[in-house]
Amino acid sequence: MMKVNVKCFSQVQYALGQTELLVELENGSKASDLEKLIRIRAKGKLDDVSLRVAINKNYVNEDTELKDSDEVAFIPPVQGG
């Protein structure tokens, strides 16, 4: 098992009600596995939101394998104001 720190921004923060959370995953998990888990925890609030993923402040694709202690951010589209 491994633990990753998820940073929550914008719509992800609102959907989960947290700015940060620690998630335990199976070794070999990918960014897409974590995204599925985050969407489940959001209970439908992120269903229509496309997310980019960054691991340790670098954008990656969803097939990137996570490592213990990674910092992961799911970044929704930028919104204008």
Biopython code that builds the backbone (N, CA, C, O; Angstrom):
import numpy as np
from Bio.PDB.StructureBuilder import StructureBuilder

atoms = [
    (1, "MET", "N", (0.832, -1.186, 0.000)),
    (1, "MET", "CA", (0.000, 0.000, 0.000)),
    (1, "MET", "C", (0.877, 1.251, 0.000)),
    (1, "MET", "O", (2.006, 1.247, 0.490)),
    (2, "MET", "N", (0.321, 2.310, -0.562)),
    (2, "MET", "CA", (1.020, 3.596, -0.576)),
    (2, "MET", "C", (0.030, 4.694, -0.231)),
    (2, "MET", "O", (-1.184, 4.510, -0.320)),
    (3, "LYS", "N", (0.567, 5.829, 0.160)),
    (3, "LYS", "CA", (-0.254, 6.988, 0.477)),
    (3, "LYS", "C", (0.175, 8.151, -0.402)),
    (3, "LYS", "O", (1.365, 8.403, -0.586)),
    (4, "VAL", "N", (-0.818, 8.858, -0.945)),
    (4, "VAL", "CA", (-0.552, 10.055, -1.738)),
    (4, "VAL", "C", (-1.346, 11.210, -1.148)),
    (4, "VAL", "O", (-2.426, 11.019, -0.588)),
    (5, "ASN", "N", (-0.801, 12.393, -1.280)),
    (5, "ASN", "CA", (-1.447, 13.600, -0.781)),
    (5, "ASN", "C", (-2.145, 14.285, -1.947)),
    (5, "ASN", "O", (-1.501, 14.647, -2.932)),
    (6, "VAL", "N", (-3.456, 14.465, -1.839)),
    (6, "VAL", "CA", (-4.233, 15.087, -2.906)),
    (6, "VAL", "C", (-4.537, 16.530, -2.527)),
    (6, "VAL", "O", (-5.113, 16.800, -1.473)),
    (7, "LYS", "N", (-4.144, 17.450, -3.397)),
    (7, "LYS", "CA", (-4.452, 18.870, -3.241)),
    (7, "LYS", "C", (-5.734, 19.148, -4.016)),
    (7, "LYS", "O", (-5.856, 18.765, -5.180)),
    (8, "CYS", "N", (-6.683, 19.809, -3.376)),
    (8, "CYS", "CA", (-7.987, 20.063, -3.984)),
    (8, "CYS", "C", (-8.134, 21.551, -4.298)),
    (8, "CYS", "O", (-7.981, 22.400, -3.420)),
    (9, "PHE", "N", (-8.429, 21.852, -5.552)),
    (9, "PHE", "CA", (-8.603, 23.227, -5.996)),
    (9, "PHE", "C", (-9.986, 23.411, -6.610)),
    (9, "PHE", "O", (-10.579, 22.466, -7.131)),
    (10, "SER", "N", (-10.481, 24.622, -6.542)),
    (10, "SER", "CA", (-11.690, 25.041, -7.238)),
    (10, "SER", "C", (-12.851, 24.065, -7.057)),
    (10, "SER", "O", (-13.251, 23.786, -5.926)),
    (11, "GLN", "N", (-13.394, 23.543, -8.153)),
    (11, "GLN", "CA", (-14.559, 22.662, -8.082)),
    (11, "GLN", "C", (-14.285, 21.380, -7.302)),
    (11, "GLN", "O", (-15.195, 20.838, -6.675)),
    (12, "VAL", "N", (-13.063, 20.894, -7.330)),
    (12, "VAL", "CA", (-12.721, 19.682, -6.573)),
    (12, "VAL", "C", (-12.818, 19.988, -5.076)),
    (12, "VAL", "O", (-13.337, 19.180, -4.305)),
    (13, "GLN", "N", (-12.328, 21.131, -4.681)),
    (13, "GLN", "CA", (-12.405, 21.548, -3.279)),
    (13, "GLN", "C", (-13.865, 21.688, -2.848)),
    (13, "GLN", "O", (-14.241, 21.218, -1.774)),
    (14, "TYR", "N", (-14.670, 22.317, -3.660)),
    (14, "TYR", "CA", (-16.084, 22.496, -3.316)),
    (14, "TYR", "C", (-16.809, 21.156, -3.252)),
    (14, "TYR", "O", (-17.640, 20.940, -2.370)),
    (15, "ALA", "N", (-16.498, 20.260, -4.178)),
    (15, "ALA", "CA", (-17.171, 18.959, -4.229)),
    (15, "ALA", "C", (-16.827, 18.092, -3.027)),
    (15, "ALA", "O", (-17.684, 17.375, -2.511)),
    (16, "LEU", "N", (-15.573, 18.155, -2.579)),
    (16, "LEU", "CA", (-15.130, 17.305, -1.475)),
    (16, "LEU", "C", (-15.189, 18.007, -0.119)),
    (16, "LEU", "O", (-15.158, 17.351, 0.922)),
    (17, "GLY", "N", (-15.274, 19.331, -0.128)),
    (17, "GLY", "CA", (-15.300, 20.073, 1.117)),
    (17, "GLY", "C", (-13.974, 20.082, 1.852)),
    (17, "GLY", "O", (-13.931, 20.300, 3.063)),
    (18, "GLN", "N", (-12.885, 19.845, 1.119)),
    (18, "GLN", "CA", (-11.545, 19.811, 1.713)),
    (18, "GLN", "C", (-10.542, 20.437, 0.754)),
    (18, "GLN", "O", (-10.732, 20.429, -0.462)),
    (19, "THR", "N", (-9.478, 20.975, 1.321)),
    (19, "THR", "CA", (-8.407, 21.521, 0.483)),
    (19, "THR", "C", (-7.304, 20.502, 0.238)),
    (19, "THR", "O", (-6.488, 20.657, -0.671)),
    (20, "GLU", "N", (-7.291, 19.464, 1.055)),
    (20, "GLU", "CA", (-6.224, 18.460, 0.969)),
    (20, "GLU", "C", (-6.716, 17.170, 1.626)),
    (20, "GLU", "O", (-7.455, 17.211, 2.610)),
    (21, "LEU", "N", (-6.306, 16.042, 1.084)),
    (21, "LEU", "CA", (-6.616, 14.779, 1.742)),
    (21, "LEU", "C", (-5.526, 13.752, 1.462)),
    (21, "LEU", "O", (-4.850, 13.805, 0.434)),
    (22, "LEU", "N", (-5.371, 12.826, 2.388)),
    (22, "LEU", "CA", (-4.407, 11.743, 2.274)),
    (22, "LEU", "C", (-5.171, 10.499, 1.853)),
    (22, "LEU", "O", (-6.137, 10.104, 2.506)),
    (23, "VAL", "N", (-4.734, 9.879, 0.754)),
    (23, "VAL", "CA", (-5.444, 8.726, 0.202)),
    (23, "VAL", "C", (-4.502, 7.531, 0.164)),
    (23, "VAL", "O", (-3.354, 7.642, -0.265)),
    (24, "GLU", "N", (-5.002, 6.394, 0.617)),
    (24, "GLU", "CA", (-4.230, 5.157, 0.580)),
    (24, "GLU", "C", (-4.673, 4.347, -0.639)),
    (24, "GLU", "O", (-5.866, 4.141, -0.861)),
    (25, "LEU", "N", (-3.698, 3.895, -1.420)),
    (25, "LEU", "CA", (-3.951, 3.156, -2.659)),
    (25, "LEU", "C", (-3.077, 1.911, -2.726)),
    (25, "LEU", "O", (-2.067, 1.802, -2.031)),
    (26, "GLU", "N", (-3.481, 0.991, -3.566)),
    (26, "GLU", "CA", (-2.669, -0.191, -3.847)),
    (26, "GLU", "C", (-1.411, 0.227, -4.604)),
    (26, "GLU", "O", (-1.457, 1.150, -5.417)),
    (27, "ASN", "N", (-0.302, -0.438, -4.347)),
    (27, "ASN", "CA", (0.909, -0.201, -5.136)),
    (27, "ASN", "C", (0.597, -0.457, -6.599)),
    (27, "ASN", "O", (-0.150, -1.378, -6.928)),
    (28, "GLY", "N", (1.161, 0.347, -7.467)),
    (28, "GLY", "CA", (0.919, 0.200, -8.899)),
    (28, "GLY", "C", (-0.287, 0.972, -9.394)),
    (28, "GLY", "O", (-0.595, 0.927, -10.585)),
    (29, "SER", "N", (-0.983, 1.685, -8.507)),
    (29, "SER", "CA", (-2.141, 2.477, -8.919)),
    (29, "SER", "C", (-1.700, 3.608, -9.838)),
    (29, "SER", "O", (-0.590, 4.129, -9.727)),
    (30, "LYS", "N", (-2.590, 3.970, -10.742)),
    (30, "LYS", "CA", (-2.318, 5.039, -11.693)),
    (30, "LYS", "C", (-3.147, 6.270, -11.345)),
    (30, "LYS", "O", (-4.061, 6.214, -10.523)),
    (31, "ALA", "N", (-2.808, 7.370, -11.986)),
    (31, "ALA", "CA", (-3.555, 8.614, -11.764)),
    (31, "ALA", "C", (-5.033, 8.415, -12.073)),
    (31, "ALA", "O", (-5.885, 8.990, -11.396)),
    (32, "SER", "N", (-5.346, 7.619, -13.070)),
    (32, "SER", "CA", (-6.756, 7.369, -13.423)),
    (32, "SER", "C", (-7.496, 6.638, -12.304)),
    (32, "SER", "O", (-8.682, 6.885, -12.085)),
    (33, "ASP", "N", (-6.811, 5.747, -11.598)),
    (33, "ASP", "CA", (-7.433, 5.047, -10.466)),
    (33, "ASP", "C", (-7.786, 6.034, -9.352)),
    (33, "ASP", "O", (-8.857, 5.951, -8.750)),
    (34, "LEU", "N", (-6.881, 6.954, -9.092)),
    (34, "LEU", "CA", (-7.125, 7.955, -8.066)),
    (34, "LEU", "C", (-8.251, 8.893, -8.494)),
    (34, "LEU", "O", (-9.089, 9.269, -7.674)),
    (35, "GLU", "N", (-8.276, 9.268, -9.756)),
    (35, "GLU", "CA", (-9.351, 10.148, -10.240)),
    (35, "GLU", "C", (-10.716, 9.484, -10.057)),
    (35, "GLU", "O", (-11.671, 10.142, -9.645)),
    (36, "LYS", "N", (-10.817, 8.194, -10.356)),
    (36, "LYS", "CA", (-12.078, 7.474, -10.152)),
    (36, "LYS", "C", (-12.504, 7.538, -8.697)),
    (36, "LYS", "O", (-13.677, 7.763, -8.398)),
    (37, "LEU", "N", (-11.561, 7.341, -7.794)),
    (37, "LEU", "CA", (-11.850, 7.392, -6.365)),
    (37, "LEU", "C", (-12.324, 8.790, -5.941)),
    (37, "LEU", "O", (-13.276, 8.918, -5.171)),
    (38, "ILE", "N", (-11.665, 9.819, -6.439)),
    (38, "ILE", "CA", (-12.047, 11.195, -6.119)),
    (38, "ILE", "C", (-13.450, 11.491, -6.641)),
    (38, "ILE", "O", (-14.243, 12.133, -5.953)),
    (39, "ARG", "N", (-13.757, 11.035, -7.836)),
    (39, "ARG", "CA", (-15.091, 11.259, -8.404)),
    (39, "ARG", "C", (-16.165, 10.527, -7.591)),
    (39, "ARG", "O", (-17.267, 11.046, -7.412)),
    (40, "ILE", "N", (-15.853, 9.342, -7.106)),
    (40, "ILE", "CA", (-16.802, 8.609, -6.253)),
    (40, "ILE", "C", (-17.052, 9.385, -4.966)),
    (40, "ILE", "O", (-18.194, 9.532, -4.532)),
    (41, "ARG", "N", (-15.982, 9.876, -4.364)),
    (41, "ARG", "CA", (-16.116, 10.648, -3.115)),
    (41, "ARG", "C", (-16.889, 11.950, -3.322)),
    (41, "ARG", "O", (-17.513, 12.460, -2.392)),
    (42, "ALA", "N", (-16.845, 12.485, -4.542)),
    (42, "ALA", "CA", (-17.542, 13.735, -4.852)),
    (42, "ALA", "C", (-19.045, 13.518, -5.055)),
    (42, "ALA", "O", (-19.796, 14.487, -5.169)),
    (43, "LYS", "N", (-19.483, 12.276, -5.101)),
    (43, "LYS", "CA", (-20.906, 11.918, -5.198)),
    (43, "LYS", "C", (-21.631, 12.637, -6.327)),
    (43, "LYS", "O", (-22.708, 13.201, -6.132)),
    (44, "GLY", "N", (-21.021, 12.610, -7.518)),
    (44, "GLY", "CA", (-21.662, 13.175, -8.702)),
    (44, "GLY", "C", (-21.387, 14.640, -8.961)),
    (44, "GLY", "O", (-21.723, 15.146, -10.033)),
    (45, "LYS", "N", (-20.787, 15.334, -8.013)),
    (45, "LYS", "CA", (-20.569, 16.772, -8.170)),
    (45, "LYS", "C", (-19.504, 17.108, -9.211)),
    (45, "LYS", "O", (-19.400, 18.257, -9.640)),
    (46, "LEU", "N", (-18.712, 16.117, -9.620)),
    (46, "LEU", "CA", (-17.667, 16.355, -10.632)),
    (46, "LEU", "C", (-17.960, 15.636, -11.945)),
    (46, "LEU", "O", (-17.096, 15.560, -12.819)),
    (47, "ASP", "N", (-19.166, 15.114, -12.083)),
    (47, "ASP", "CA", (-19.488, 14.305, -13.269)),
    (47, "ASP", "C", (-19.303, 15.052, -14.581)),
    (47, "ASP", "O", (-18.890, 14.447, -15.570)),
    (48, "ASP", "N", (-19.594, 16.339, -14.620)),
    (48, "ASP", "CA", (-19.480, 17.112, -15.857)),
    (48, "ASP", "C", (-18.221, 17.970, -15.911)),
    (48, "ASP", "O", (-18.124, 18.889, -16.724)),
    (49, "VAL", "N", (-17.261, 17.668, -15.046)),
    (49, "VAL", "CA", (-16.042, 18.473, -14.965)),
    (49, "VAL", "C", (-14.859, 17.662, -15.492)),
    (49, "VAL", "O", (-14.573, 16.571, -14.999)),
    (50, "SER", "N", (-14.177, 18.206, -16.498)),
    (50, "SER", "CA", (-12.952, 17.554, -16.970)),
    (50, "SER", "C", (-11.808, 18.010, -16.070)),
    (50, "SER", "O", (-11.739, 19.175, -15.679)),
    (51, "LEU", "N", (-10.922, 17.090, -15.749)),
    (51, "LEU", "CA", (-9.833, 17.387, -14.834)),
    (51, "LEU", "C", (-8.485, 17.066, -15.474)),
    (51, "LEU", "O", (-8.339, 16.053, -16.159)),
    (52, "ARG", "N", (-7.508, 17.933, -15.247)),
    (52, "ARG", "CA", (-6.115, 17.647, -15.588)),
    (52, "ARG", "C", (-5.454, 17.172, -14.317)),
    (52, "ARG", "O", (-5.837, 17.575, -13.218)),
    (53, "VAL", "N", (-4.461, 16.316, -14.464)),
    (53, "VAL", "CA", (-3.777, 15.797, -13.278)),
    (53, "VAL", "C", (-2.314, 16.240, -13.287)),
    (53, "VAL", "O", (-1.638, 16.215, -14.315)),
    (54, "ALA", "N", (-1.859, 16.640, -12.116)),
    (54, "ALA", "CA", (-0.449, 17.000, -11.931)),
    (54, "ALA", "C", (0.082, 16.171, -10.765)),
    (54, "ALA", "O", (-0.559, 16.058, -9.720)),
    (55, "ILE", "N", (1.253, 15.600, -10.964)),
    (55, "ILE", "CA", (1.928, 14.855, -9.906)),
    (55, "ILE", "C", (3.225, 15.585, -9.598)),
    (55, "ILE", "O", (4.050, 15.818, -10.482)),
    (56, "ASN", "N", (3.388, 15.938, -8.339)),
    (56, "ASN", "CA", (4.569, 16.691, -7.895)),
    (56, "ASN", "C", (4.803, 17.929, -8.758)),
    (56, "ASN", "O", (5.928, 18.237, -9.151)),
    (57, "LYS", "N", (3.686, 18.638, -9.042)),
    (57, "LYS", "CA", (3.652, 19.918, -9.761)),
    (57, "LYS", "C", (3.973, 19.817, -11.244)),
    (57, "LYS", "O", (4.275, 20.829, -11.876)),
    (58, "ASN", "N", (3.913, 18.609, -11.816)),
    (58, "ASN", "CA", (4.121, 18.421, -13.255)),
    (58, "ASN", "C", (2.887, 17.759, -13.850)),
    (58, "ASN", "O", (2.420, 16.735, -13.351)),
    (59, "TYR", "N", (2.362, 18.349, -14.923)),
    (59, "TYR", "CA", (1.217, 17.738, -15.587)),
    (59, "TYR", "C", (1.622, 16.389, -16.173)),
    (59, "TYR", "O", (2.695, 16.246, -16.760)),
    (60, "VAL", "N", (0.737, 15.396, -16.000)),
    (60, "VAL", "CA", (0.990, 14.047, -16.500)),
    (60, "VAL", "C", (-0.290, 13.522, -17.135)),
    (60, "VAL", "O", (-1.342, 14.153, -17.031)),
    (61, "ASN", "N", (-0.203, 12.368, -17.793)),
    (61, "ASN", "CA", (-1.422, 11.757, -18.325)),
    (61, "ASN", "C", (-1.977, 10.774, -17.308)),
    (61, "ASN", "O", (-1.319, 10.445, -16.320)),
    (62, "GLU", "N", (-3.184, 10.314, -17.558)),
    (62, "GLU", "CA", (-3.886, 9.474, -16.583)),
    (62, "GLU", "C", (-3.270, 8.090, -16.409)),
    (62, "GLU", "O", (-3.597, 7.391, -15.451)),
    (63, "ASP", "N", (-2.389, 7.683, -17.312)),
    (63, "ASP", "CA", (-1.751, 6.372, -17.208)),
    (63, "ASP", "C", (-0.486, 6.386, -16.353)),
    (63, "ASP", "O", (0.153, 5.348, -16.181)),
    (64, "THR", "N", (-0.123, 7.534, -15.824)),
    (64, "THR", "CA", (1.088, 7.658, -15.011)),
    (64, "THR", "C", (0.910, 6.929, -13.689)),
    (64, "THR", "O", (-0.083, 7.116, -12.986)),
    (65, "GLU", "N", (1.889, 6.095, -13.365)),
    (65, "GLU", "CA", (1.846, 5.330, -12.113)),
    (65, "GLU", "C", (2.235, 6.221, -10.940)),
    (65, "GLU", "O", (3.195, 6.988, -11.011)),
    (66, "LEU", "N", (1.474, 6.104, -9.872)),
    (66, "LEU", "CA", (1.731, 6.882, -8.665)),
    (66, "LEU", "C", (2.758, 6.188, -7.783)),
    (66, "LEU", "O", (2.917, 4.968, -7.828)),
    (67, "LYS", "N", (3.450, 6.985, -6.982)),
    (67, "LYS", "CA", (4.429, 6.458, -6.034)),
    (67, "LYS", "C", (4.078, 6.958, -4.637)),
    (67, "LYS", "O", (3.420, 7.987, -4.481)),
    (68, "ASP", "N", (4.520, 6.228, -3.638)),
    (68, "ASP", "CA", (4.277, 6.608, -2.253)),
    (68, "ASP", "C", (4.754, 8.041, -2.013)),
    (68, "ASP", "O", (5.845, 8.422, -2.438)),
    (69, "SER", "N", (3.936, 8.817, -1.337)),
    (69, "SER", "CA", (4.226, 10.206, -0.951)),
    (69, "SER", "C", (4.110, 11.210, -2.088)),
    (69, "SER", "O", (4.482, 12.371, -1.915)),
    (70, "ASP", "N", (3.604, 10.796, -3.250)),
    (70, "ASP", "CA", (3.385, 11.757, -4.330)),
    (70, "ASP", "C", (2.379, 12.811, -3.895)),
    (70, "ASP", "O", (1.483, 12.546, -3.093)),
    (71, "GLU", "N", (2.544, 14.012, -4.441)),
    (71, "GLU", "CA", (1.551, 15.068, -4.266)),
    (71, "GLU", "C", (0.779, 15.163, -5.581)),
    (71, "GLU", "O", (1.362, 15.416, -6.635)),
    (72, "VAL", "N", (-0.518, 14.959, -5.509)),
    (72, "VAL", "CA", (-1.349, 14.916, -6.705)),
    (72, "VAL", "C", (-2.374, 16.039, -6.646)),
    (72, "VAL", "O", (-3.007, 16.267, -5.616)),
    (73, "ALA", "N", (-2.526, 16.732, -7.764)),
    (73, "ALA", "CA", (-3.547, 17.781, -7.857)),
    (73, "ALA", "C", (-4.417, 17.490, -9.068)),
    (73, "ALA", "O", (-3.915, 17.192, -10.152)),
    (74, "PHE", "N", (-5.722, 17.580, -8.872)),
    (74, "PHE", "CA", (-6.672, 17.488, -9.983)),
    (74, "PHE", "C", (-7.142, 18.900, -10.255)),
    (74, "PHE", "O", (-7.745, 19.550, -9.401)),
    (75, "ILE", "N", (-6.856, 19.364, -11.461)),
    (75, "ILE", "CA", (-7.077, 20.768, -11.778)),
    (75, "ILE", "C", (-8.203, 20.895, -12.794)),
    (75, "ILE", "O", (-8.078, 20.418, -13.922)),
    (76, "PRO", "N", (-9.308, 21.538, -12.399)),
    (76, "PRO", "CA", (-10.420, 21.748, -13.313)),
    (76, "PRO", "C", (-10.086, 22.857, -14.304)),
    (76, "PRO", "O", (-9.084, 23.553, -14.140)),
    (77, "PRO", "N", (-10.912, 23.025, -15.327)),
    (77, "PRO", "CA", (-10.665, 24.098, -16.294)),
    (77, "PRO", "C", (-10.668, 25.461, -15.603)),
    (77, "PRO", "O", (-11.368, 25.672, -14.612)),
    (78, "VAL", "N", (-9.886, 26.363, -16.138)),
    (78, "VAL", "CA", (-9.830, 27.721, -15.611)),
    (78, "VAL", "C", (-11.154, 28.402, -15.942)),
    (78, "VAL", "O", (-11.675, 28.277, -17.050)),
    (79, "GLN", "N", (-11.682, 29.121, -14.962)),
    (79, "GLN", "CA", (-12.940, 29.815, -15.159)),
    (79, "GLN", "C", (-12.711, 31.312, -15.175)),
    (79, "GLN", "O", (-11.915, 31.842, -14.400)),
    (80, "GLY", "N", (-13.409, 31.979, -16.058)),
    (80, "GLY", "CA", (-13.279, 33.432, -16.154)),
    (80, "GLY", "C", (-14.193, 34.116, -15.144)),
    (80, "GLY", "O", (-15.033, 33.471, -14.515)),
    (81, "GLY", "N", (-14.024, 35.400, -14.997)),
    (81, "GLY", "CA", (-14.841, 36.103, -14.030)),
    (81, "GLY", "C", (-15.216, 37.473, -14.421)),
    (81, "GLY", "O", (-15.910, 38.160, -13.672)),
]
sb = StructureBuilder()
sb.init_structure("model")
sb.init_model(0)
sb.init_chain("A")
sb.init_seg("    ")
for serial, (resi, resn, name, xyz) in enumerate(atoms, 1):
    if name == "N":
        sb.init_residue(resn, " ", resi, " ")
    sb.init_atom(name, np.array(xyz, "f"), 0.0, 1.0, " ", f" {name:<3s}", serial, name[0])
structure = sb.get_structure()
